[in-house]
Amino acid sequence: MAQWKEITTTEQWTEAWTASGEKPFVILKHSTACPVSFSALEEFESYLGKTPNEDVEYLLVKVIESRPVSNQIAEETGVKHASPQVLYVKNKETVWNTSHWSITEKHMTAVLN
């Protein structure tokens, strides 16, 4: 079972972004104040609890508590902010993203595996 790692600083984001050529990652932008985001987190964790792509790192940023990180993600990826939102980043490029009710275990499995 894979685990997600929370990032809370822009430095951690920059490290992941820079390393995405070697180790792609999936990041969930999560709002701790939103029921839709809570559902997305459950789906994210359900995906991780089954047979996730082991070649990918899994990250989470809390958009309220870590606003500068969330803003930097939107700026550097060029993907307009939404929450909840999932982005799959490879080689400093967003190769897939989705948001809200489209964040499901089934959808992530279809794209990532």
N, C-alpha and C positions, 0 to 999 in steps of 0.2 A: 504494500500500500504506500502510495506516495503521500507526502505532506506538503502543504503550502507553507511559505515563509513570508511573514509580514515585513514590508519595507516601510520605514518611517522617515527616511531622510532623502534629500535629493542626491546625496553622494551614493547611497545604495542604489537608487534608480540609475544613475550614471554608470555605475559598475555593471549592472545587469544589461543596460542598453549597449555598452561597449563590448561586453562579452557575448552578445547575442550571435556573433559570427561563429563562436565555438560552441555555445550552449544556448539554443533557442529557449524562449520562456513564454509562459502564459501568465497573464496578470489579470486578476479580478479587481476592478474598482468597486469597492463596497461601501455603502452608506449604512452606518449603524442605526440610523433613524428611519429607515424605510422598509416596510414589509415586503415589497417586491425584491429588494436587495437581500433580505433574509432568505427568501425562497431561492434566489440565485446562489447564495452561499451554500445552502443545503444541496443544490444540484451539483455545484462545483465539488463539494466534499464527497458526494455520492460517486461522481466520476472518479475521483482520486482513490476511493475505496475499492474500486473494481480492478480494471486492467488498464490503467493510464499509460500513455506513451512515456516510457522511462528515459527517453532521450531529451526530454523537455524539463526545465525547471518550472516550478509553480509558485507564483508570488501573489500577494494580496496587499492592497493599499486601502486604508480607511480614508475615504475622501473628505470627511469632516475633520477628523483628527490630524490628518496629514495633507492639508490643502495644498501647500507648495509642491509636494510630490505629484499630486493629482494634476495640478496645473502644468507642471513640467512634462508629464506624460502626454497630455493633449498637445502641447506645443511641439515636442520633438517627434511624435508619431504623425502629427497632422490629422489625427482623428478627433473630431469634436467630442467634448466631454459628455458623457451620460453616466448615470449610475442607477442600477448596476450595469457594468460593462465588462466584457472580456476581450482582451487583445492577445493575439498570438504573434510574437515578434521573433524574426529570424534575420540575421545580418543587418540590424538596424532598420528593418522594414516591417511594417505591420502586414502580415500575409492574410490575416482574418480577424474580424472583430464582429461582435454582436452585443446586444443589450436587452435589458428588461426581461420579458417573458420568453425570449428566444434563448436564454441561457438555461440549457437543459443538459442533463447527463447524456441523453441520446444525441443531441446536436454536437456536443463536444467530442463524443466518441466517433461520430461520422467524420468530423474534420481532422481530429488529432491522431486517430489510430490507423 
